[in-house]
Amino acid sequence: MRFVLFGIMSIAMALGACSQSVSSTEDDDPASLNGPKKNKVSSSSRINEKSSSSRSTDKSDEEDCSGESGEPWDGTTAKDFACGTGTKLSPYIILTAEQLARLSFLVNASEKAYSGKYFKLGADILLNKGKVIDSKGALVADSTKLHKWTPIGNSSVSFDGNFDGDGHTISGMFINTTSTHNGLFGNSQGTVQNLTVDNSWVYGGKYTAGVVGANVGMVLKITNQASVSGKDECIGGVIGSSGQKNYSDNSVIKNAVNKGIIIGEKNVGGVAGCATYVTVDGAENLAPIEGYGYVGGVFGGIGSSSKNDVKNLKNSGDITGKHFVGGVAGHCGGLTTVYSNNQPSSYSCWKSESWPCGSVQIAYNEGAVTGIRYVGGIIGEVCHGFISSLSNKGDVVGEGGTGGIVSSMSYTKTTAVYNIGNVYGRNYVGGIIGYNQEGVTNSAYSTGKVDGDSLVGLMIGYNYNTTMADYYYLERGKQEPFGLNNGGGVATPKTEDEMKSKDFAKLLGDEFVYNSGLNDGYPVLSWEKE
């Protein structure tokens, strides 16, 4: 069964855009950008002089390594790494920006001898000295005087080793191009971990991010503080696009944080712009995110895959877009019909589960979410998914299809969700869901104000054939829980005092707990108390 939701316009993009199969002509030559390959005159330093006790030690810590750590990049490429043999016990140690540029040159030149090797930072890396961006993410440095970074990997070559930042920071990165696959790493099927990218400015085309442009490997314990913007799709703070490796294994994202301002067009997210066939445990955004369509605090779009396993997501940044906009994700599953003028005619979700969302659990939003159509406090749209343990505290403002948790939801199971943010729209407006079709939804409450012109409900704007239990809302005069209820919907009004009680928390089930010191006295999810 196919439906087209109230004829609204949305972002021009097929979900397949989250894949990695894009070929593009690079407008920059990696070897020339990173300079001639010559030795950096250096002094001897020891890795075990690192000040941070949290950083790991291994065999290479006992070696004398060559390189002047802490010096800004001179634009050249070193002939050797500081030390190490590239094994797990003795990784290649990188102490200087010139040595990091060597890694970029080797990967982009497809040097097979370095495939599958281990690399480790032994110091912070400074690619350009001075202030590159201001607090609003704007470029303030003179771009004509900046060394331009060539990403490690590109549209045709990917990094397939293990890169351990060891808790260090790479700062001063400058990328300005219209080509695809941009970031510290342009393309990676290996592991990138334990790293912060700071005071950096990145502008590019499709698959652009502060750390990894396109990922089919593992990204672990990464923080992005770079300002990122892009002209095409799959634009993210940490990752541009994260997808499936070898048509079998999910890519993995764990403990990824974005603190940089992100601006793009389609599929724009704080942690990742596009994500399909992903396993995620821990992803957080703390900065403003802005785009046209498929815009989310953590993910712009979660593509269609029953293998998606996404949990522990948080957003506190303000999110602004036009179509498919969410505090955590712009959409999850489903399909849009796209025209050449970038104006989709409709959104489709089939009962046959052709484009499933997968699982999204334990997600939180407290940022303001603003858009036009398909605007949700947590997710803009969900098709064939399982979503649970979600809470929204941010105000949600849209026009057609606006919900405190989800704007539009079809054939989806929902459990343990609540909204205390205010929700404003024109039609299909609900405290929990704007438009709900043929799903199962249990254990939810909403206390926020809900206002609109038509099909407005304190719980659901339009409800069709949905099995529902334990639905509660804060009574507000004569306002109804449903704008229109076409079967299956039952919700119970409660007073403020009733909702701020231990008994009410018990009514909601085991996933909710009572704590008078949290959430203004309203019940919280058990993970929020921890």
N, C-alpha and C positions, 0 to 999 in steps of 0.2 A: 504494500500500500504506500503510495507516494503522496506527499502533501506539499503544497506551496504556501508558505506562511504569509498571509495578508499582503502579498504583492509588493514586498518592500525591496529597496535597492540595497546592495551590499558590496563588499570589496571584490575586485576582479582578481580572482585567483583560484586555481584548482588546487586541491589538497596535494596533488602530486608534486607541487613545487617544493615540498619538504624533502624530496629525494636528493641524492648526490649526483645524479647523472646529467650534469650540465657541462657543456664544453664552451669555453670562451677564449678569445684571443687576448693574451696579456698585453697591456700597453706599456709595460716596463720590463726591462731585462734584469733579472736577478743579479747576474754577475757584475754588470756595470753599476747598479745602484749601490751595491755593497763595496764597491771599489776594487782596485787591483789587489791581487793576492800577494801580500808581502808581510814579512815578520814585523810584529810590534816589538820595539826595543823595550825590554821588560826587566824587572828585578824579581828575585825569588821571594815567595811568601808561602806560608804554611796554612793548609786548610783548617787545622785544628786551632787557629787563632780566632775563629768565629765567636762572637760574643753571645749568641743565643744558645742556651743550654738545651733548648727543645729540639735543635737540629740534630739529625742522625749522624753517626760516625761509622766509618768502615775502613777497609784496608787502605784506601787512597788517602785517608787522613794522615797517614804516616809519611807520605811522599812529599818531596819538594816539588812545588808546582810553579810554573813560570807565568807571570802576568801581573800587571799593575792594577790590582782591584781598586775600584772607586773612581777611576779616571773616566771622563766622558769619551764617547766614541769619536775616533778621528775619521770615520768613514771608510776605513780599510778592512781587509779580511785577513785574519791570522793564518799562518801556514800550519799551525799545530794547535791542539788543545793544551791546556795547562799541564795535564798529566792524565794518567789512567789508560786502561786498555779496552774500555767499552764493555766490560763484563758487569754482571750484577754486583760482584764483590769489589770490582775496581772500575767504576764508571769513568768515562771521560769527564774531567773536571773543567768547568768553564768559569774563569775568573774575570774576564774582560769582555767588553762589547765586541771587540774584534774577533774573539773566539766564538761568541754567539753568532756573529756574522758568518763565520766559517761553517757552522752547522747549517745555516740557511743555504749557503752556496753548495754544500755537499748534497743536501737533500734535493734541491732543485736541479742539480746536475745528475741526479739518479745514480750517485755513487753507491753501488751495491755492497761494497765492503763495509759500509756503515749501517746497512739495513739490520734492524733488530737489535741495535746496540743500546747501551745505557748511557745517559748523559745526566750530569748533576751540576747545579750552580754551587760555586764555592764562595760567592760574594754577591752583593747587590750589583745590578748592571745599570749604567747610565747611558742611554742612547743619545740624548741631547741634554745639555745642561740648561739650567734656568727654568722659569715657569712657562710651560707649554699651553695650559688651559687655565681659565679662571673658575670660580666657584659655580658658574652657570654652564660650564662645559664649553665655553667659546674659546676658539684659538686666539691666544694673545701673543704668541711668539711670532717673529718674522719668519714666515715659511721659506723664504729664499735662503735663509741661513741655517735651516735645519737639515740634518742628515735624514734622508728618507729610508725607512726600513722596508726591506723585501721580506715578505712573510716566508716562514719555513713551510714549504709545500705550496702547491698551486693547483690549478684546475686539472692538471694531468699527472701530477706527482704528489704523493702523500708521505708524511712522516710516519714511519712504522716502528719506531723505537720506544724507549721509556725515558721521559724527561722529568726529572725531579728538581723542582725549584728549591727544595730543602728550606722552605720558609722565607726565601729571599724575595726581593722586589725588583722588577724591571720597570724603569721609569724613563720618561722622555721620548717614548716611541711616537713617530710621526708617519702616517700613511695617508696619502692623498691620491686616489686613482679612481677610474671608472670601471676597472676590471673586477673580476669575481675573486672569491676566496681570499679574504683579507683578515688580518689579525697578527698577533705575534706568530702564530701558526696559521698558515692559510688552509691547510688540509692535513688531517691527522687520522690515522687508523691505529695509532699506538696509544700510549698512556701519557697524559700531561697532568702533573700533580704538584701540590704544595707550593703555590706561586701566587704573587700579587702583581698585577700590572697597574701602574699609577701614573698620574700626571702625563697622560698620553692622549693623542688625538688621532682618530681613525675615521676616514671617509672612503667608501668604496661602493661597488656594485653588489650583486647578489652574493650571499654567504659572507657577510662581513660582521666582525665582532672584535672585542678587545683582546681576546686570548686565542680562540680557535675559530676560524671561519667555517670550516666544515668538519664535523666529527663523526666517525663511525667506530671510534675506540672508547677510551675511558678518560673522563675529566674529573679529577678528584681534588677536593680541598683547594679551590681556586677563588680568588677575589679579583674582580675587575673594578678599577676606578678610572678607567679611560672614558673619555667622551666619544661616543660612537654614532655615526650617522651614515645612511646609505640611500641610494636612489632607487634601488630595486627591492627585492623581497628577501626574507630570511636574514633579518638584521637583529643582532642580540648583543647584550653586554658581555657575557662570557663566551657564548657560542652562537654562530650564525645559524647553522643547521646541524641537527644531530639525528642520525639515521641508522639503518641496519648495515651490519658488516657481513659480506659474503652471503647475503640473502638468508641468513640463519640466526646470527647473534644480535641481540639488542645492543645499541650503544649504551653507555653507562654514565650517569651524572650523579655525583655525590658531593654534598657540602659545597655547593657553588653559590657565591654571593656577588650581586652586582650593586655598586654604589655610584656608577657613572650614568650621566644623562644619555638616553638613547632616543634617537629620532630616525624614523624610516617611513616607508610607504606601506608595504604589505608584509604580513607576518613579522611583527616587531615585538620583541619581548625583552624583559630585563635580564633574564638568564639565557634564554635561547629564543630566536625568532621562530624557527621551525623545529618540530620534534616529532618523529615517527619511529616506531619500533624502539622505544626508549625504556630504560629502567632508571628511575630517578628516586633518590632518597636524600632529601635535603637540598632545597633551592630557595634562595631568598633575594628579593629586590627591595632596595631602600631609596630609589631615586625616581624622578619623573620619567615617564615613558610616553612617547607621542608617535602616532602613525595615522595612516588612513584606514586600513582595514586589517582584521585579524591582529588586534593589539591587546597585549596582556602584561600584567606586572611581572610575571615569571616567564610565561611562554606566550608567544604570539599565537601560534596555532599548534595544537596537538593533532597530528594527522591520523588517518584511519588505520587502526591496527588493534586487534584483540589482544596483542602481546604487550601493549603499553601498560606499564606498571609504575604509576607516579604517586609519590606520597611526600609528606612533610614539606609543604610549600607555604611561603609567607610573602606578603607584599605590604609595604607601608608607603610606597610612592604613589603620587597622583597619576592616574592613567587617562589619557585623552586620545580619542580616535573618532571615527565616523561609523563604521559598520563592524559587527562582531568584536565587541570590546568587553574585556573582563578584568576584574581586579587581579586575578591569578592567570587566567588564560582567555584568549579571544574566542577560541572555539575548540571543540574536541570531537572529531569524527564529522560525518555528514559530507555534503557536496553542494557546491554553488555552481550555477550556470553563468558562464562568463561571456561578455560581449567585448568587442574590440575597443570600445571607449572606456574600458575599466569599470563599467557599471553592471554588476551582476543583476539578473532579473529575478532570481529566486533562490531559495535554499531548499534542498531536498534531503529527506531521510527515509529510507525504505525499510519496511517491516522485515524484509528478508535479511537484514543485518549486512548489507553490502559495504557499508562504510562505518565500522564500529569505532567507538572512542577508546575502549579499554577501561582501565581502573584509575580513578583519581581519589586519593584519600588523604585526610589530615591536611587541610588547607585553610589559610586565614588571610583575610584582607582588612586593612584599616585605612587604605587610601581612598580618596575620592575618585569615582569612575564616571567619566563623561563621554557620551557618544550620541549617535542618532538612532541607529537601529541595531537590534540584538545586543543590548547592553546589560551586563550582569555583574553583581558584586563579586562573584567568584569566577564564573565562566559565562561567556556570551551565549554559546550554544553547545548542546550536548546531544549526540546521536548514539544510541545503543551503548550506553556506558553504565558503570557502577561507580557512584560517587557517594562518599560518606565522610563524616566527621569534618564538616565545613562550617566556618563562621565568618560572617561579614559584619563589620562595624563602620564601614565607610558609606557615605551618601552616594546614591546611584542616580544619574540623570540621563535620560534618553528621550526618544520620541516614540517610535514604533517598536514594541517589544522590550520591556524593561523589567528586570527582576532583582530582588535583593540578593538572591543566590545565583540563579540562572535565568537568562532571558527566555530562551526557548529550549525545551527538553522533550525528546521523543524516545519511546521504547527504552527507557532508562530506569534503573533502580536507584533510589535515593534513601539514605537513612542517616539520622543524627545530624541535622543541620539547623542553624538558627541565624536570624538576621536582626540586628538592632539599628541598622542604618536607615535613613530616610530614602524613599524611592519616588522619583517623579518622572512621569512620561505623558504621552498622549493616549495611546491605546495599547492593549495587552500589557497591563501594568500590575505587578503583584509583589507583595512583601517577600515571598519566597521565589515564585516562578511567574514569569510573564505569560508564557504559553506552554501548556503541558499536555502531552498526548500519549496515551496508552503506556503508562509505566506503573511502577510500584513505588510508592513513597511513604516512608514511615518516620515517626519521631522528629517533629520539627516545630519550631515556634518562631514568631515574628513580633517585634514590639515597635518597629519604626513606623513613621508616618508614611502613608501611601496616597498619592494623588495623581489624577490624570483626567482625561476627557471621556473615554469609553473603555469598556471591558477592564475595569479596575477592581481589584480585590485585595483585602488586607493579607491574604495568603497567596492566591493565584488569580491572575487576570482572566485567563480562559483555560478551563479544564475539560479534557475529553477522555472518558473511559479509562480512568486511572484508579487503581486500588490504593486506598489511603487509610492510614491509621495513626493515632496519636498526633494529630495536627492541632496546634493551639495558637491563638493570636490575642494580643492585647486589645480589648474592646475599646472602640473609639466611636461613641455615639451610635448612629444608625448605619455606619459603614459595614458592608458585608464581607465575608471571607473570600467570596468568589465574584468576579465580574460576570462570568457566565459559567455554569457548571452543567456539563453534558454527561453526567453519569460518573459515579464512583467517588465523588468528593464529599468528605465530611470533616468539618473543623469546629473546634469548640472555643468560645470566647472565655477569657480569664481577666480578672482585675489585676492591677499592678501588685497589690499585696499578695494575691494568690500565686502569681508568677515568681515572686521573691520569697519562696518558701521551700522547705525541704520536701514537702509532699509533692510539689510540682516537679521538682527534679526527679523524684521517683517515678512519676507518671511518664516521664520522657524515656526512661529506660536506663540500662547500665552504662551507656556511653556518656551520660550527663552526670554532673556532680553539683552539689550545693556548696557555695563558698560566699558568704556575705561580703567578704572583702574584695571580691573580684566582680567585674562586669556590672557594676552598680547594683549588685545583689541578685541579678538574674542568673540562672544556671549556666554553667560553662561545660565544655567538653572535657573529658577526663585528662586529655593530653595538655590542655591549657593550664591545668592546675599544677602540673609537674614542673 
